[in-house]
Amino acid sequence: MIKLKSLLIEMIMEGSLTSNTTKAISKILDSPEGKAAGLTPMSTKGRIANPEKIDSNQFLDIVNKVFPNTDVSLFGPLQGPNQADSKPIKGSSKYSMVQFTTDDGEVRIVLAGGKNEGEQYEDDLFNAAKSSAGKSIDEIENKAIQQLFQYLKINPEELKPEDIISTGKKDTKRPISLDKVENVGSKISDITIKYGGKEYYISLKNVKGSGFFNGGVIPFIVYDKDKKVVFDKSKYNIRPIIKDIFELFNVDSDKVAQGLNEYIAKEGDMPNTWESISGVDLKKLSNLIGSGYGYGYYYAREKSDGNLFITPIMTEKDLEKFIGTLSNPQIKYPNKSAKILYIKVDAKSELLGDISYNINIRNASGLVLPLSLKMKSSK
């Protein structure tokens, strides 16, 4: 009987939270501030879409204007109630959450992302490719799609619309590794074209699309009970690959914490300069970068003139040529001026020329923690 009563109370509380949140979202979306920011509804409970990519602090300002005289708390990914397994309002490992109380009761809202420029570019090219099915190559107006068909030696007149599949919205999660690279063509393909009994996997990048891996949070750089950033050694092995990356570059986690505390205080002695890293295993580093790209697909990157740079990364050998010969790894710690742990390495690529690869470890939601890992190239 006691358990049943507790369950009923829990269900009532969850229903109230959902109802309160739905009402609050409606009020925000209908407000002049919400409309000006381009906020839109989502089908997922407790979420607002953010196609204009306003930051967390801008959203906080909107909430404060719509609900004045209300204390609003902001939680970064996987902080406080913003947990991926929370109920009934599911949190996020990627986006921020606000929590506050209205006259109706407690409210929790996740500000989720809309399409970014890269996603919009993928959608535009997919639609252009699909609408080109059945046409002659000369009839195709989109020069990037025309170039893609010509490069792949595909006759669009022999294609039906259903032969061109948008695969960019599926789950593309894949592990990074210091030990191996994998065939990920079918997993990371943004457009798949079925032609001549084959499937052509194509990974698209717009002109700004330099990122090739977004990783999860860094579990061992955390706040202590006094809200000071610390290196928690007890959490060092929670994500072994993150620990391995830190050890590959000889990262001093205590210096990371020190730099973040200096950033918060806006004062301190951590230098804002690059330091060379000695003893880096370049083979493992090449595998790390290579596992971010993977192989088994055609890489198609928009150039500034609207044309495509296209190259096959079908095998491990293709991937090695693409990445190039690595040298000169360097690191720059967080400091009073920057909240980012920067790592970069130079390379000479047979296909891309002189290039650098960058590993940025930061919080991208306007907060300081939690940190997450992103890899990108300079070209």
C-alpha positions in Angstrom: 0.0 0.0 0.0 2.8 2.4 0.9 4.7 1.6 -2.4 1.4 2.2 -4.4 0.9 5.5 -2.6 4.5 6.6 -3.3 4.0 5.6 -7.0 0.8 7.6 -7.3 2.5 10.7 -5.7 5.4 10.3 -8.1 3.1 10.1 -11.1 1.2 13.2 -10.0 4.4 15.2 -9.6 5.7 14.1 -13.0 2.4 15.0 -14.6 2.5 18.4 -12.9 6.1 19.1 -14.1 5.2 18.2 -17.7 2.0 20.3 -17.6 3.9 23.3 -16.0 6.7 23.0 -18.5 4.3 22.8 -21.5 2.5 26.0 -20.3 5.8 27.8 -19.8 7.1 26.8 -23.3 3.9 28.1 -24.9 4.3 31.4 -23.1 7.9 31.8 -24.2 7.2 30.9 -27.8 4.3 33.4 -27.9 6.3 36.2 -26.4 7.8 39.0 -28.5 11.3 37.9 -27.2 10.8 34.3 -28.2 9.5 35.2 -31.6 12.4 37.6 -32.2 14.9 34.9 -31.3 13.3 32.5 -33.8 12.4 29.9 -31.1 10.1 27.1 -32.3 8.2 24.2 -30.7 9.4 20.6 -30.6 7.5 17.4 -30.2 9.8 16.2 -27.5 8.4 17.1 -24.0 10.3 20.0 -22.4 12.3 21.1 -25.4 12.4 24.3 -27.5 14.1 24.3 -30.9 16.8 26.9 -31.4 17.3 27.3 -35.2 19.0 30.7 -34.8 21.5 29.2 -32.4 21.2 31.8 -29.7 23.4 31.0 -26.7 22.3 29.9 -23.3 22.7 33.3 -21.7 20.5 34.9 -24.4 17.9 32.3 -23.6 18.2 33.0 -19.9 17.5 36.7 -20.6 14.4 35.7 -22.6 13.1 33.5 -19.7 13.7 36.3 -17.2 11.8 38.8 -19.4 8.8 36.4 -19.9 8.8 35.4 -16.2 10.1 38.4 -14.3 10.9 38.2 -10.6 11.7 34.5 -11.0 14.9 32.8 -10.0 16.1 30.8 -13.0 18.9 28.2 -12.8 21.0 27.3 -15.8 22.4 23.7 -16.1 24.9 22.6 -18.7 24.8 19.2 -20.3 24.6 16.4 -17.7 24.6 18.9 -14.8 22.0 18.9 -12.0 18.6 17.8 -13.3 19.8 18.0 -16.9 20.4 14.2 -17.2 19.8 12.1 -20.3 17.8 9.6 -18.2 15.8 12.1 -16.2 12.0 11.8 -16.1 9.5 13.1 -17.2 11.5 15.9 -18.8 14.5 14.2 -20.5 17.7 16.1 -20.1 20.6 16.3 -22.6 24.3 15.4 -22.9 24.6 18.2 -25.5 22.3 21.1 -24.6 21.6 23.3 -21.6 18.5 23.3 -19.4 16.8 26.0 -17.4 14.9 25.3 -14.3 12.5 27.8 -12.5 9.2 28.0 -10.8 6.0 29.7 -12.0 2.7 30.2 -10.3 1.8 26.7 -11.6 4.9 25.0 -10.2 8.4 23.8 -11.3 9.4 24.0 -14.9 12.4 22.5 -16.8 13.2 23.4 -20.4 16.0 22.2 -22.6 17.1 24.6 -25.4 17.8 22.2 -28.2 19.6 23.0 -31.4 18.0 23.5 -34.8 19.8 22.9 -38.1 23.3 24.3 -38.3 24.8 25.6 -41.5 26.4 22.2 -42.3 23.1 20.4 -41.8 21.3 22.8 -44.0 24.0 22.4 -46.7 23.5 18.6 -46.6 19.8 19.0 -46.9 20.1 21.4 -49.8 22.4 19.1 -51.7 20.3 16.0 -51.0 17.2 17.8 -52.3 19.1 19.0 -55.4 20.4 15.5 -56.0 17.0 13.9 -55.6 15.4 16.4 -58.0 18.1 15.7 -60.5 17.2 12.0 -60.9 16.1 11.3 -64.4 17.6 14.4 -65.9 20.5 14.7 -68.2 23.8 16.0 -66.7 23.4 19.2 -68.6 19.9 19.9 -67.2 21.2 19.9 -63.6 21.3 23.4 -62.3 23.2 22.7 -59.1 26.9 22.7 -60.1 28.0 20.8 -57.0 25.6 17.9 -57.8 26.6 18.0 -61.4 30.2 17.8 -60.4 29.5 14.9 -58.0 27.7 12.8 -60.6 30.5 13.5 -63.1 33.2 12.5 -60.6 31.4 9.3 -59.6 30.7 8.5 -63.3 27.0 8.3 -62.5 24.5 9.0 -65.3 21.6 10.8 -63.5 19.2 9.8 -66.4 19.4 6.3 -65.1 18.5 7.3 -61.5 15.1 7.2 -59.9 14.4 9.5 -56.9 14.3 6.6 -54.5 17.9 5.7 -55.5 19.1 8.8 -53.6 18.8 8.4 -49.9 19.4 11.0 -47.2 21.3 9.3 -44.4 22.6 12.3 -42.5 20.0 12.3 -39.8 20.7 8.8 -38.5 22.9 8.0 -35.5 26.5 8.4 -36.6 28.2 7.7 -33.2 31.4 5.8 -33.6 34.3 5.1 -31.2 37.6 6.9 -31.5 40.7 4.9 -30.9 44.5 5.1 -30.6 44.9 1.6 -32.0 42.8 1.2 -35.1 40.7 2.9 -37.8 37.5 1.4 -39.2 35.3 1.3 -42.3 32.5 3.7 -41.4 31.1 4.5 -44.8 27.6 3.4 -44.3 27.5 4.9 -40.9 28.7 8.5 -41.6 27.2 8.8 -45.2 25.1 11.9 -45.6 23.9 10.9 -49.1 23.8 7.4 -50.3 23.3 6.8 -54.1 22.3 3.4 -55.4 23.6 3.0 -59.0 24.9 0.1 -61.1 24.5 -2.4 -58.3 26.7 -0.4 -56.0 26.1 2.0 -53.1 28.0 5.2 -53.1 28.5 6.6 -49.6 29.2 10.3 -49.6 30.2 12.4 -46.6 29.4 16.1 -47.2 31.0 19.1 -45.6 30.2 22.7 -46.3 32.9 25.3 -46.6 33.1 25.8 -42.9 32.8 22.1 -42.1 36.2 21.5 -40.5 35.0 19.3 -37.7 35.4 15.5 -38.0 34.6 14.3 -34.5 32.5 15.5 -31.5 33.2 13.5 -28.4 31.5 13.2 -25.0 32.2 14.9 -21.7 35.5 14.8 -19.8 34.4 13.1 -16.6 37.3 13.9 -14.3 37.5 17.7 -14.5 34.6 18.7 -12.2 33.5 21.2 -9.6 34.1 20.4 -5.9 31.6 21.2 -3.1 33.0 24.8 -3.0 32.4 25.3 -6.8 36.1 25.2 -7.5 37.3 23.3 -10.6 39.4 20.3 -9.6 40.9 17.2 -11.2 39.0 14.3 -9.6 41.4 11.3 -9.8 38.6 8.9 -8.7 36.9 9.5 -12.1 40.0 9.2 -14.3 39.1 5.8 -15.6 35.4 6.4 -16.3 36.1 6.9 -20.0 39.3 5.1 -20.8 39.7 6.7 -24.3 39.6 10.2 -22.8 42.2 9.2 -20.2 44.3 7.7 -23.1 44.1 10.9 -25.1 45.2 13.0 -22.0 48.1 10.6 -21.5 49.0 10.6 -25.2 49.6 14.4 -25.0 51.0 14.4 -21.5 48.2 16.7 -20.4 48.5 17.9 -16.8 44.9 17.7 -15.5 45.7 19.8 -12.5 46.9 22.6 -14.8 43.6 22.3 -16.7 41.7 22.8 -13.5 44.0 25.7 -12.5 43.5 27.5 -15.8 39.7 27.1 -15.6 39.7 28.6 -12.1 41.8 31.5 -13.3 39.3 32.0 -16.2 36.5 32.1 -13.7 38.3 34.6 -11.6 39.7 36.5 -14.6 43.1 36.6 -13.0 46.1 34.3 -12.6 49.5 33.3 -13.9 48.8 30.5 -16.4 50.5 31.5 -19.7 48.5 32.1 -22.8 51.2 30.5 -25.0 51.8 27.3 -27.0 54.1 24.7 -25.5 55.7 21.8 -27.5 54.8 18.3 -26.3 57.6 15.8 -26.4 57.3 12.0 -26.6 54.0 11.8 -28.4 53.5 8.5 -30.1 52.7 9.7 -33.7 51.3 6.3 -34.8 48.7 6.5 -32.0 48.1 10.1 -32.8 47.5 9.2 -36.5 45.1 6.5 -35.4 43.2 8.9 -33.2 42.8 11.4 -36.1 42.1 8.5 -38.5 39.4 7.0 -36.3 37.7 10.4 -36.3 37.5 10.3 -40.1 37.3 6.6 -40.7 37.2 5.2 -44.3 34.9 3.6 -46.8 33.3 6.7 -48.4 33.7 9.6 -50.7 34.7 12.9 -49.0 33.0 15.9 -50.6 33.9 19.4 -49.2 32.4 22.6 -50.5 35.0 25.1 -51.7 34.7 28.9 -51.5 33.6 29.1 -55.2 30.7 26.6 -54.6 32.4 23.7 -56.3 33.3 20.5 -54.5 36.6 19.1 -53.5 36.0 15.3 -53.8 38.3 12.5 -52.9 37.8 8.8 -52.2 38.7 7.7 -48.6 37.9 4.1 -49.4 40.8 2.3 -47.7 43.3 2.7 -44.8 45.9 3.7 -47.4 43.6 6.5 -48.8 43.1 7.7 -45.2 46.8 7.8 -44.5 47.4 9.9 -47.7 44.5 12.2 -46.6 45.8 12.8 -43.1 49.4 13.1 -44.0 52.7 13.0 -42.0 52.3 14.4 -38.5 54.7 16.6 -36.6 55.1 19.3 -33.9 52.3 18.6 -31.4 51.6 21.6 -29.1 49.4 22.4 -26.2 47.9 25.5 -24.7 46.2 25.4 -21.3 43.1 27.3 -20.2 44.0 30.7 -18.6 42.4 33.9 -17.5 41.6 34.8 -21.1 40.4 31.4 -22.4 38.5 28.4 -21.1 39.7 26.0 -23.7 42.4 23.3 -23.6 43.9 23.5 -27.1 46.0 20.8 -28.7 47.3 21.0 -32.3 49.5 19.1 -34.6 51.0 20.0 -38.0 50.8 17.7 -41.0 51.8 17.5 -44.6 49.0 15.7 -46.6 49.4 14.4 -50.2 45.8 15.6 -50.8 45.5 18.7 -48.7 49.0 20.1 -48.5 50.1 21.8 -45.3 47.4 21.4 -42.7 46.9 21.3 -38.9 44.6 19.1 -36.8 43.1 20.6 -33.6 41.7 19.0 -30.5 39.7 21.5 -28.6 38.5 20.6 -25.1 35.9 23.0 -23.8 32.3 23.7 -22.8 30.5 25.0 -25.9 27.2 26.0 -24.2 28.4 29.2 -22.5 29.4 27.6 -19.3 32.8 26.4 -17.9 31.9 22.7 -17.2 31.5 20.0 -18.3 34.2 19.9 -20.9 33.8 18.0 -24.1 36.1 17.1 -26.9 36.0 18.1 -30.5 38.5 17.4 -33.3 38.7 19.6 -36.5 41.1 20.4 -39.3 42.4 23.7 -40.6 41.3 22.9 -44.1 
